[in-house]
Every structure is written in C-alpha cells, then in structure tokens.
Amino acid sequence: MPPPSRDVISRAILDAIHESGGVGLLMQSTQPHPRMYHISRSGQQSSLWVYCWTLTHGGRESLQYEYRIQMTSVESPLPVNPDGQTILLGYEPDRGVFAGFDLEWHRSFTGRPPSVQVNISTLNDCLQDGLAFQTKRNNEVAIGIRIAGAGAGECQGLPGEQPANVGPDRGEDSQRLRLAVSGGGGRGRWGLGSNSSLSLFSQLS
C-alpha cells in the first residue's frame, strides 16, 4: 500500500487541532519539513512547527511489533520554531492515530536520517484509552494519541481549501486526550504540555 499523501497527514494534524477547539491554518512553505501551523484558540494566537512522517512497519522479522518513522528530507540539526513549539510525530493512517516522540533525542544526527520506533501495542492501547505511554530501553518515552470525532472550532484547512465548520461536541474520546505533561524533562520534553502547541490535543477539563 502506498504511503498517504502529504495532504492526508496535514489534514490529520488539522483535525487534531480542531478536536481540541482550535482553528488551524497550514502556512505555505518551500520546504517539506517542518509543517508550519498558525493556531487560534480561546482568543490566543500561537505558532506550531510539526515534523511528521508516516508510521510503517519496521520490516525486521525479529521485531515484528515495531513501527517507525523514517526522517527523510531533513538535515541535522532540525530547525526549531523560534516563536512557539516544535514537535515530532508519526501518523498511522489505518488506525488514525499519532505517535509522539521526544524531539531532543532526535533533533541532531550524523549520517543517514534516523528512524524512530514505537511498539504497535502503544498504538493499539491508545485506540482503547485515547492515550498510551511507552518507555524504551534507552529511557526515551513515546506516546500514542488517538483523535476521534468532531472538534470544536472552525477548520481553516489546507492552503487553497475553503474553511469548513466543525461541530461543537467533542465527546468522551476527546476528554481522555488531556496531556498531563508540561515543559521540562521526562514526558514534557515533546513540548506537549498544557501551554504548548499540543493544546491541539489537550486543554480539556
């Protein structure tokens, strides 16, 4: 099966923003990565840069439960957003879920662009619970995040698209997606805290 188009991934990120009550606009860029979003939420404006690739099977028989992103078309060190948050994600289109990775672990690299792994059980667990954590052998923490249902707010969409209205009812699934992480070490190092760009997944009471 061919990988999803860039528009599919960009739309999934926009849907996540809308799911948390935000208005997202994908900005035009001459570079494939990172995607740059302008977000309006509760009268506040913010900027979000997203590095995101498709999650695919790792291909190794000895690691049959491994999914990964391959960080192509980027150079080390990855530029980060001077005016907001920068996050590193993978998107698994069959399940419609994201994996979030610690940018600080993967921002700099030598040689070939790295691959970043997540266990398939983390993706399956977030389908059930909305959010799942995985601590790797190197102590890096990855997360699985499910976004489902309609979000509150207006969908600005991709460049050239007409805005679409999104319904106000986020449902129980959205309530599970509050990320209890904030800046600093450990799980907060994705920049997924309540004051961060992934208020596109959270800020739910």
Salt bridges, closest charged atoms under 4 A:
ASP15 OD1 - ARG11 NH1 3.97
GLU66 OE1 - ARG60 NH2 2.80
GLU92 OE1 - ARG95 NH1 3.08
ASP102 OD2 - ARG189 NE 3.43
GLU140 OE2 - HIS106 NE2 2.86
GLU140 OE1 - LYS136 NZ 3.34
GLU161 OE1 - ARG11 NH2 2.39
ASP173 OD1 - ARG146 NH2 3.00
ASP173 OD1 - ARG176 NH1 3.68
